[in-house]
Amino acid sequence: MGTDTVRAEAADEAAERRREQHGWYVYDWACSVYSTSVLTVFLGPYLTSVAKSAADADGFVHPLGVPVSAGAFFAYSVSASVILSIFVMPIAGAAADRTGRKKPLLAAAAYLGAAATTGMFFLDGDRYLLGGLLLIVANASVAVSMVIYNSYLPQIAPPQERDAVSSRGWAFGYAAGSLVLVANLVLFTAHDTFGVSESTAVRICLASAGVWWGAFTLVPLKRLRDRRPGRATAAAPAVHGWRQLATTVRDMRGKPLTLAFLLAYLVYNDGIQTVISQASVYGSEELGLSQSTLITAVLLVQVLAVAGALGMGRLARTYGAKRTILGSLAAWTVTLAAGYFLPAGAPVWFFVLASGIGLVLGGSQALSRSLFSHLVPPGKEAEYFSAYEMSDRGMSWLGPLLFGLTYQLTGSYRDAIISLVAFFVVGFVLLARVPVEQAVRDAGNPVPDRI
């Protein structure tokens, strides 16, 4: 009888865990459409064109009186959004750990970002400042929401499941991006048939990503559950977020290998995030590719990223997450260097480049997230993932800034894109030096058979 009861309780616990995992996947499904349709495909070229329409005779706009090349305005806006994220993510992470109420924080960040994205429908004419403001709000909001979202991973998946669960989450996100991009492609290419202008079609695509984000966020908010905080400081106010971050950093000093991983991740992920946000600008401005070609290329990335995330998850079970990530960074380096030599006006070669990016994109991000989850001390998930998300999104301002400065100084997007290779080379070297098994032990977690 006792054994049957234990088995029944274990089965119920497993079923509840699967229910939460399925709800957790859906948030990737919800918010990834922003990253693909808005940040990767439409907003870069469109906001650049809006800025150019507002530029002076020398090609400069003047936000807050500062002269900025219209062609670099989007990259600078991305950097500004990331810098804002640095200030708000520690507050969100501290509030989540101290109160245990993650769902209200996830809802607030998600719906603020969804509202800002939906508001991009009104980005027309020469309203480049409105576009920059909405981008800053939406980008900061998705960063904050991902702090909360990622902090659920150690709570809903035991160590042996995390690579697979994290990879499935990324796969859900890329599948959603693919689905919505198909609809975007139909609307954009046949906008005359639908009785709208090309500009209006783009604005509809931007706004629909916000509607999608908000609608599907309802699922994780229903299925995920809040847990009691593991420490007695649950009543502390969220305004102590920066103090908590300082405490977290001091705590990490006792776990130098966790810090070493974060440093490596900060470097190579900065390159990844910059490629994601600037690839469409490179394709449209430097290679002279049409918007339809760019949408098709990103759709190809999304489809292959699903297979790449799942495939690299399987490779990690055989070779370990660290080795698999290192292999992906080598592939990133080769692929990005090849991008420098792409001929203008040649969609086929751009599609080949997109294929290479797609195969390594999802897996490198998913496995980095699951690997870090093993390095988090129990009970400190949100605060540590706040630091992780600052490495993921909050510190990824150097790449876009370097990209924008390189273009402004040289006038060449090719020079700007090749400058990003350094992030992957340095990140590879730093990660290779981290003994991850010892890092897991130092965090007080069991070491998986393969890591």
Buried (B, 14 or more C-beta within 10 A) or exposed (E): EEEEEEEEEEEEEEEEBEBBBBBBBBBBBBBBBBBBBBBBBBBBBBBBBBBBBBBEEEBBBEBEEEEBBBBBBBBBBBBBBBBBBBEBBBBBBBBBBBBBBBBBBBBBBBBBBBBBBBBBBBBBEBBBBBBBBBBBBBBBBBBBBBBBBBBBBBBBBEBEBBBBBBBBBBBBBBBBBBBBBBEBBBBBBEBEEEEBEEBBBBBBBBBBBBBBBBEBBBBBBEBBBEEEBBEEEEEBEBEBBEEBBEBBEEBBEEBEBBBBBBBBBBBBBBBBBBBBBBBBBBBBBBBEBBBEBBBBBBBBBBBBBBBBBBBBBBBBBEBBBBBBBBBBBEBBBEBBBEBBEBEEEEBEBBBBBBBBBBBBBBBBBBBBBBBBBBBBBEBBBBBBBBBBBBBBBBBBBBBBBBBBBBBBEEEEBBBBBBBBBBBBBBBBBBBEEBEBBEBBBBBEBEBBEBB
